[in-house]
């Protein structure tokens, strides 16, 4: 979902129990395999608490079909049953109407800052209700502060080193011979 005033997106991985009794939602900064595995870990915590088998409906998105995601799904195969949707068939997924309403509401009431946008998404997920809500905010602070990548710990700017002690030589051009 796009955030206001920035070229940033937040991703929500979500699952809902049958009859809407409970839900597991994970808000992340990326739509990649690591974020999907994080949502599987949250789903695993719910499964350990309830002791029930889980049927997970997935589309064929890249974060669901990568090697890391398939390995994570295979590691949980004793309690997790995956139902793969046919390509280009979002109407078969029961979560799609929820995503549609969330995107509509988020675009209609854009927050001025990225942290306020993330808080609004979390509040919107909580308003959907259910007996048990596991809503996890996995958006790192460096992302909310406006950085695109995690900090490296180095000071900002060009690094100082041996190459800075000698001036750069200008590029030589092939000039015509003097006549």
C-alpha positions in Angstrom: 0.0 0.0 0.0 1.4 3.4 -0.9 2.3 5.9 1.7 1.5 9.6 1.4 4.2 11.9 0.1 6.8 9.2 -0.3 7.6 6.5 -2.7 7.2 3.9 0.0 5.0 0.9 0.4 4.1 -1.2 3.4 3.0 -4.8 3.1 0.5 -6.7 5.2 0.6 -10.5 5.3 -2.7 -11.7 6.8 -4.7 -14.7 7.6 -8.1 -15.2 9.1 -9.6 -18.1 10.9 -12.8 -19.7 9.6 -15.9 -17.7 10.4 -13.7 -14.7 11.2 -13.1 -15.7 14.8 -9.5 -14.6 14.8 -6.7 -13.3 12.6 -3.0 -13.1 12.3 -1.7 -9.9 10.6 2.0 -8.9 10.1 2.8 -5.4 8.8 6.3 -5.3 7.1 8.4 -3.0 5.1 9.0 -5.4 2.3 7.2 -7.9 0.2 9.9 -10.6 0.1 10.5 -14.1 1.3 11.9 -13.0 4.6 8.8 -11.0 5.4 6.6 -14.0 4.3 8.6 -16.3 6.6 8.1 -13.8 9.4 4.3 -14.1 8.9 4.6 -17.9 8.9 6.4 -17.7 12.3 3.5 -15.6 13.6 1.0 -18.2 12.2 3.1 -20.9 13.9 2.8 -19.2 17.2 -1.0 -19.2 16.8 -1.0 -22.8 15.8 1.0 -23.7 18.9 -1.5 -21.8 21.1 -4.6 -23.5 19.5 -3.2 -26.9 18.5 -5.3 -26.8 15.3 -4.2 -27.6 11.8 -4.0 -24.6 9.5 -5.2 -24.3 5.9 -3.4 -21.4 4.2 -4.7 -20.1 0.8 -1.9 -18.5 -1.2 -1.6 -16.9 -4.6 1.4 -17.4 -6.9 3.2 -14.3 -5.9 7.0 -14.3 -6.0 7.3 -14.0 -2.2 5.2 -17.2 -1.8 6.9 -19.3 -4.5 10.6 -18.6 -3.8 13.0 -21.3 -2.6 13.1 -19.9 0.9 9.4 -19.6 1.2 8.8 -23.1 -0.1 11.4 -24.5 2.3 9.6 -22.7 5.2 6.3 -24.1 4.0 7.7 -27.6 3.8 9.2 -27.3 7.3 5.7 -26.7 8.7 3.9 -29.4 6.6 2.8 -31.4 9.6 0.3 -28.7 10.6 0.2 -26.3 7.7 -1.8 -27.3 4.5 -1.3 -24.9 1.6 -4.1 -24.4 -1.0 -2.6 -22.7 -4.1 -5.0 -20.5 -6.0 -5.1 -20.6 -9.8 -3.3 -17.8 -11.5 -5.1 -14.5 -11.9 -8.0 -15.5 -9.6 -8.1 -13.2 -6.6 -11.9 -13.5 -6.4 -11.3 -17.0 -4.9 -9.4 -15.6 -1.9 -11.6 -14.6 1.0 -9.1 -12.0 2.2 -9.3 -10.0 -1.1 -12.4 -8.0 0.0 -10.6 -7.0 3.2 -7.6 -5.8 1.2 -9.9 -3.9 -1.1 -11.6 -2.0 1.8 -8.2 -1.4 3.5 -6.7 0.1 0.3 -9.8 2.2 -0.3 -9.8 3.6 3.3 -6.0 4.2 3.3 -6.1 6.1 0.0 -9.1 8.2 1.1 -7.4 9.2 4.4 -3.7 9.5 3.7 -1.6 10.3 6.7 1.0 13.0 6.5 3.9 10.9 7.9 5.0 7.4 7.3 4.7 6.4 11.0 1.2 7.8 11.1 0.4 5.8 8.0 1.7 2.6 9.6 -0.3 3.3 12.8 -3.5 3.8 10.7 -3.0 0.5 8.9 -2.6 -1.3 12.2 -5.7 0.4 13.6 -7.6 -0.5 10.5 -6.6 -4.2 10.9 -7.7 -4.1 14.5 -11.1 -2.7 13.6 -11.9 -5.8 11.5 -12.4 -7.6 14.8 -12.3 -11.2 15.9 -12.1 -13.1 19.2 -8.3 -13.2 19.0 -6.1 -10.7 17.2 -2.4 -11.2 16.6 -1.3 -8.0 14.9 2.4 -7.7 14.6 4.2 -4.5 13.6 7.4 -5.7 12.0 8.3 -2.4 10.3 11.8 -1.4 11.4 12.4 2.1 12.8 15.0 2.9 10.2 12.3 2.5 7.5 9.9 4.8 9.4 12.7 7.4 9.7 12.9 7.6 6.0 15.9 5.4 5.1 15.7 2.9 2.3 18.2 0.5 3.7 19.3 -0.5 7.3 22.1 1.7 8.7 25.6 0.4 8.3 27.1 2.2 11.3 29.5 4.2 9.1 29.5 7.9 9.2 27.7 9.6 6.3 29.5 10.9 3.3 32.4 9.7 1.2 34.9 7.5 3.1 38.3 9.0 3.7 41.3 6.8 2.7 44.6 6.7 0.8 43.0 7.7 -2.5 42.0 11.0 -1.1 45.6 12.1 -0.3 46.6 12.4 -3.9 44.7 14.7 -6.3 42.9 13.1 -9.2 44.5 13.3 -12.6 42.2 14.8 -15.2 41.2 12.7 -18.1 43.6 13.0 -21.1 42.1 13.5 -24.4 43.5 12.6 -27.8 44.2 16.1 -29.2 45.2 16.6 -32.8 48.9 16.9 -33.5 50.2 20.4 -33.6 51.1 21.6 -37.1 
